[in-house]
């Protein structure tokens, strides 16, 4: 039987400030990073073909 999932803790203080800043100011992604991620995705999808 599966173990119950614990509640997610609430962020407070500096952790909450860093998280809010990261959400408001996302890191820019280069075209090269997008192309590499797409290539890796395509390679993995061929290896682990899961029928849906």
FENDA-V113448 format. One record per pair of residues at least 12 apart in sequence whose C-alpha atoms are under 8 Angstrom apart, sorted by the first residue. I is the first residue (numbers start at 1). GAP is how many residues later the second one is. If there is no record, write none. Layout:
I/GAP ; I/GAP
//
This chain:
none
//
